[in-house]
Amino acid sequence: MDFVVILIILTILIAITALIRNKIKNRPLNRLIIIKTFLLSFLVISVGFGSIWAFIGHAFLPVQVAESIGWATGSPFQTEVAFANLAIGILGILCYFFRDNFWVATVIASSIFLLGAAYVHVINIINYSNHAVGNAGTIFFMDIIGPVILIVLLILYKLYERKQMD
């Protein structure tokens, strides 16, 4: 099974486990808490640990990662991608400790990076017929689906949070 799929399953399982734990402790569950729990899980696990995993791959296994994407090996740009992933990964993990607009900034940074990566994948598919698994496989689809999930959860979270304050 693809690591990205495992990461998404883990993200969802951790959110569900946190909600069950809250229910067992007789803490109230409402839409805001459910959305907040899933958003935090996606930020910390998928964005945080997922991006750090991508950093490790690009930084320490650059030849294997480049080959899986269909890229030429040895490009210094891959090191830049590694550090961009590290920065986003750290932002994701810090979402556990910082809330409010920190989450907004993390969603924006992660989404721009991932949607930009999806754009590059599309260009590589169209212009270079690059159908390598790391370019046109699960990673490509998650570069689109991931930001959509984050943005939708963030919007819902902000709407329900505002509604609860009224």
VOGU-822846 format. One record per residue (C-alpha): z negated, x negated, y negated; residue in three letters; residue number from 1. Coordinates in nm, 3 decimals. Layout:
{w = Z&u = X&v = Y&resn = ALA&resi = NUM}
...
% end
This chain:
{w = 0.000&u = 0.000&v = 0.000&resn = MET&resi = 1}
{w = 0.085&u = -0.122&v = -0.351&resn = ASP&resi = 2}
{w = -0.211&u = -0.263&v = -0.549&resn = PHE&resi = 3}
{w = -0.134&u = -0.032&v = -0.842&resn = VAL&resi = 4}
{w = -0.164&u = 0.275&v = -0.618&resn = VAL&resi = 5}
{w = -0.493&u = 0.143&v = -0.476&resn = ILE&resi = 6}
{w = -0.620&u = 0.088&v = -0.831&resn = LEU&resi = 7}
{w = -0.536&u = 0.446&v = -0.934&resn = ILE&resi = 8}
{w = -0.701&u = 0.588&v = -0.621&resn = ILE&resi = 9}
{w = -1.008&u = 0.372&v = -0.688&resn = LEU&resi = 10}
{w = -1.015&u = 0.487&v = -1.052&resn = THR&resi = 11}
{w = -1.011&u = 0.853&v = -0.949&resn = ILE&resi = 12}
{w = -1.267&u = 0.803&v = -0.671&resn = LEU&resi = 13}
{w = -1.507&u = 0.627&v = -0.909&resn = ILE&resi = 14}
{w = -1.475&u = 0.910&v = -1.163&resn = ALA&resi = 15}
{w = -1.535&u = 1.173&v = -0.894&resn = ILE&resi = 16}
{w = -1.833&u = 0.976&v = -0.760&resn = THR&resi = 17}
{w = -1.984&u = 0.957&v = -1.110&resn = ALA&resi = 18}
{w = -1.940&u = 1.333&v = -1.154&resn = LEU&resi = 19}
{w = -2.098&u = 1.405&v = -0.814&resn = ILE&resi = 20}
{w = -2.387&u = 1.175&v = -0.899&resn = ARG&resi = 21}
{w = -2.438&u = 1.361&v = -1.227&resn = ASN&resi = 22}
{w = -2.434&u = 1.693&v = -1.043&resn = LYS&resi = 23}
{w = -2.689&u = 1.567&v = -0.787&resn = ILE&resi = 24}
{w = -2.914&u = 1.460&v = -1.076&resn = LYS&resi = 25}
{w = -2.878&u = 1.815&v = -1.218&resn = ASN&resi = 26}
{w = -2.700&u = 1.693&v = -1.529&resn = ARG&resi = 27}
{w = -2.471&u = 1.953&v = -1.682&resn = PRO&resi = 28}
{w = -2.099&u = 1.926&v = -1.615&resn = LEU&resi = 29}
{w = -1.854&u = 2.069&v = -1.862&resn = ASN&resi = 30}
{w = -1.495&u = 1.993&v = -1.954&resn = ARG&resi = 31}
{w = -1.596&u = 1.732&v = -2.209&resn = LEU&resi = 32}
{w = -1.808&u = 1.539&v = -1.958&resn = ILE&resi = 33}
{w = -1.540&u = 1.561&v = -1.689&resn = ILE&resi = 34}
{w = -1.265&u = 1.441&v = -1.925&resn = ILE&resi = 35}
{w = -1.490&u = 1.169&v = -2.068&resn = LYS&resi = 36}
{w = -1.575&u = 1.046&v = -1.718&resn = THR&resi = 37}
{w = -1.210&u = 1.027&v = -1.611&resn = PHE&resi = 38}
{w = -1.107&u = 0.863&v = -1.940&resn = LEU&resi = 39}
{w = -1.380&u = 0.601&v = -1.911&resn = LEU&resi = 40}
{w = -1.288&u = 0.536&v = -1.547&resn = SER&resi = 41}
{w = -0.922&u = 0.488&v = -1.637&resn = PHE&resi = 42}
{w = -1.012&u = 0.260&v = -1.927&resn = LEU&resi = 43}
{w = -1.254&u = 0.038&v = -1.734&resn = VAL&resi = 44}
{w = -1.091&u = 0.032&v = -1.390&resn = ILE&resi = 45}
{w = -0.717&u = 0.082&v = -1.445&resn = SER&resi = 46}
{w = -0.684&u = -0.079&v = -1.787&resn = VAL&resi = 47}
{w = -0.974&u = -0.325&v = -1.763&resn = GLY&resi = 48}
{w = -0.969&u = -0.456&v = -1.410&resn = PHE&resi = 49}
{w = -0.598&u = -0.380&v = -1.362&resn = GLY&resi = 50}
{w = -0.501&u = -0.589&v = -1.663&resn = SER&resi = 51}
{w = -0.731&u = -0.873&v = -1.562&resn = ILE&resi = 52}
{w = -0.567&u = -0.863&v = -1.217&resn = TRP&resi = 53}
{w = -0.228&u = -0.886&v = -1.391&resn = ALA&resi = 54}
{w = -0.359&u = -1.180&v = -1.597&resn = PHE&resi = 55}
{w = -0.466&u = -1.359&v = -1.277&resn = ILE&resi = 56}
{w = -0.123&u = -1.304&v = -1.124&resn = GLY&resi = 57}
{w = 0.075&u = -1.418&v = -1.427&resn = HIS&resi = 58}
{w = -0.158&u = -1.712&v = -1.500&resn = ALA&resi = 59}
{w = -0.235&u = -1.846&v = -1.153&resn = PHE&resi = 60}
{w = 0.050&u = -1.719&v = -0.934&resn = LEU&resi = 61}
{w = 0.334&u = -1.726&v = -1.187&resn = PRO&resi = 62}
{w = 0.611&u = -1.817&v = -0.942&resn = VAL&resi = 63}
{w = 0.526&u = -1.537&v = -0.699&resn = GLN&resi = 64}
{w = 0.486&u = -1.280&v = -0.978&resn = VAL&resi = 65}
{w = 0.808&u = -1.386&v = -1.151&resn = ALA&resi = 66}
{w = 0.999&u = -1.364&v = -0.823&resn = GLU&resi = 67}
{w = 0.856&u = -1.018&v = -0.748&resn = SER&resi = 68}
{w = 0.974&u = -0.899&v = -1.090&resn = ILE&resi = 69}
{w = 1.313&u = -1.066&v = -1.060&resn = GLY&resi = 70}
{w = 1.244&u = -1.305&v = -1.346&resn = TRP&resi = 71}
{w = 1.334&u = -1.671&v = -1.365&resn = ALA&resi = 72}
{w = 1.035&u = -1.887&v = -1.285&resn = THR&resi = 73}
{w = 0.875&u = -2.139&v = -1.519&resn = GLY&resi = 74}
{w = 0.904&u = -1.946&v = -1.846&resn = SER&resi = 75}
{w = 0.620&u = -2.003&v = -2.096&resn = PRO&resi = 76}
{w = 0.657&u = -1.637&v = -2.192&resn = PHE&resi = 77}
{w = 0.488&u = -1.547&v = -1.867&resn = GLN&resi = 78}
{w = 0.177&u = -1.729&v = -1.988&resn = THR&resi = 79}
{w = 0.189&u = -1.521&v = -2.305&resn = GLU&resi = 80}
{w = 0.212&u = -1.204&v = -2.094&resn = VAL&resi = 81}
{w = -0.088&u = -1.331&v = -1.895&resn = ALA&resi = 82}
{w = -0.302&u = -1.366&v = -2.207&resn = PHE&resi = 83}
{w = -0.188&u = -1.028&v = -2.344&resn = ALA&resi = 84}
{w = -0.303&u = -0.878&v = -2.013&resn = ASN&resi = 85}
{w = -0.634&u = -1.063&v = -2.040&resn = LEU&resi = 86}
{w = -0.695&u = -0.929&v = -2.391&resn = ALA&resi = 87}
{w = -0.617&u = -0.572&v = -2.285&resn = ILE&resi = 88}
{w = -0.828&u = -0.612&v = -1.972&resn = GLY&resi = 89}
{w = -1.128&u = -0.725&v = -2.173&resn = ILE&resi = 90}
{w = -1.080&u = -0.431&v = -2.411&resn = LEU&resi = 91}
{w = -1.077&u = -0.197&v = -2.112&resn = GLY&resi = 92}
{w = -1.399&u = -0.335&v = -1.966&resn = ILE&resi = 93}
{w = -1.569&u = -0.333&v = -2.307&resn = LEU&resi = 94}
{w = -1.499&u = 0.043&v = -2.322&resn = CYS&resi = 95}
{w = -1.797&u = 0.079&v = -2.089&resn = TYR&resi = 96}
{w = -2.022&u = -0.059&v = -2.365&resn = PHE&resi = 97}
{w = -1.843&u = 0.061&v = -2.679&resn = PHE&resi = 98}
{w = -1.727&u = 0.417&v = -2.743&resn = ARG&resi = 99}
{w = -1.560&u = 0.631&v = -3.008&resn = ASP&resi = 100}
{w = -1.272&u = 0.462&v = -3.190&resn = ASN&resi = 101}
{w = -1.296&u = 0.156&v = -2.966&resn = PHE&resi = 102}
{w = -1.153&u = 0.379&v = -2.692&resn = TRP&resi = 103}
{w = -0.877&u = 0.491&v = -2.930&resn = VAL&resi = 104}
{w = -0.784&u = 0.131&v = -3.010&resn = ALA&resi = 105}
{w = -0.786&u = 0.036&v = -2.642&resn = THR&resi = 106}
{w = -0.561&u = 0.329&v = -2.550&resn = VAL&resi = 107}
{w = -0.321&u = 0.237&v = -2.832&resn = ILE&resi = 108}
{w = -0.306&u = -0.135&v = -2.738&resn = ALA&resi = 109}
{w = -0.270&u = -0.068&v = -2.366&resn = SER&resi = 110}
{w = -0.013&u = 0.207&v = -2.413&resn = SER&resi = 111}
{w = 0.207&u = 0.005&v = -2.648&resn = ILE&resi = 112}
{w = 0.200&u = -0.291&v = -2.412&resn = PHE&resi = 113}
{w = 0.275&u = -0.084&v = -2.100&resn = LEU&resi = 114}
{w = 0.545&u = 0.132&v = -2.260&resn = LEU&resi = 115}
{w = 0.700&u = -0.186&v = -2.399&resn = GLY&resi = 116}
{w = 0.694&u = -0.333&v = -2.048&resn = ALA&resi = 117}
{w = 0.859&u = -0.015&v = -1.915&resn = ALA&resi = 118}
{w = 1.131&u = -0.055&v = -2.179&resn = TYR&resi = 119}
{w = 1.191&u = -0.414&v = -2.065&resn = VAL&resi = 120}
{w = 1.208&u = -0.295&v = -1.702&resn = HIS&resi = 121}
{w = 1.471&u = -0.035&v = -1.795&resn = VAL&resi = 122}
{w = 1.678&u = -0.295&v = -1.982&resn = ILE&resi = 123}
{w = 1.657&u = -0.524&v = -1.679&resn = ASN&resi = 124}
{w = 1.761&u = -0.242&v = -1.445&resn = ILE&resi = 125}
{w = 2.054&u = -0.132&v = -1.662&resn = ILE&resi = 126}
{w = 2.185&u = -0.467&v = -1.790&resn = ASN&resi = 127}
{w = 2.105&u = -0.694&v = -1.496&resn = TYR&resi = 128}
{w = 2.081&u = -0.457&v = -1.199&resn = SER&resi = 129}
{w = 1.731&u = -0.593&v = -1.146&resn = ASN&resi = 130}
{w = 1.587&u = -0.364&v = -0.880&resn = HIS&resi = 131}
{w = 1.317&u = -0.607&v = -0.768&resn = ALA&resi = 132}
{w = 1.002&u = -0.433&v = -0.653&resn = VAL&resi = 133}
{w = 0.801&u = -0.573&v = -0.945&resn = GLY&resi = 134}
{w = 1.061&u = -0.449&v = -1.193&resn = ASN&resi = 135}
{w = 1.179&u = -0.115&v = -1.058&resn = ALA&resi = 136}
{w = 0.898&u = -0.020&v = -0.819&resn = GLY&resi = 137}
{w = 0.554&u = 0.134&v = -0.864&resn = THR&resi = 138}
{w = 0.472&u = -0.097&v = -1.155&resn = ILE&resi = 139}
{w = 0.760&u = 0.046&v = -1.358&resn = PHE&resi = 140}
{w = 0.648&u = 0.405&v = -1.302&resn = PHE&resi = 141}
{w = 0.284&u = 0.323&v = -1.376&resn = MET&resi = 142}
{w = 0.389&u = 0.151&v = -1.699&resn = ASP&resi = 143}
{w = 0.495&u = 0.500&v = -1.807&resn = ILE&resi = 144}
{w = 0.249&u = 0.725&v = -1.624&resn = ILE&resi = 145}
{w = -0.056&u = 0.513&v = -1.714&resn = GLY&resi = 146}
{w = -0.016&u = 0.550&v = -2.091&resn = PRO&resi = 147}
{w = 0.064&u = 0.921&v = -2.054&resn = VAL&resi = 148}
{w = -0.259&u = 0.974&v = -1.858&resn = ILE&resi = 149}
{w = -0.461&u = 0.773&v = -2.112&resn = LEU&resi = 150}
{w = -0.311&u = 0.949&v = -2.414&resn = ILE&resi = 151}
{w = -0.354&u = 1.297&v = -2.266&resn = VAL&resi = 152}
{w = -0.714&u = 1.227&v = -2.162&resn = LEU&resi = 153}
{w = -0.793&u = 1.078&v = -2.504&resn = LEU&resi = 154}
{w = -0.644&u = 1.376&v = -2.689&resn = ILE&resi = 155}
{w = -0.831&u = 1.623&v = -2.465&resn = LEU&resi = 156}
{w = -1.152&u = 1.424&v = -2.507&resn = TYR&resi = 157}
{w = -1.123&u = 1.424&v = -2.886&resn = LYS&resi = 158}
{w = -1.038&u = 1.798&v = -2.892&resn = LEU&resi = 159}
{w = -1.331&u = 1.898&v = -2.671&resn = TYR&resi = 160}
{w = -1.563&u = 1.661&v = -2.854&resn = GLU&resi = 161}
{w = -1.465&u = 1.820&v = -3.185&resn = ARG&resi = 162}
{w = -1.500&u = 2.169&v = -3.035&resn = LYS&resi = 163}
{w = -1.851&u = 2.085&v = -2.909&resn = GLN&resi = 164}
{w = -1.952&u = 1.967&v = -3.258&resn = MET&resi = 165}
{w = -1.844&u = 2.294&v = -3.418&resn = ASP&resi = 166}
% end
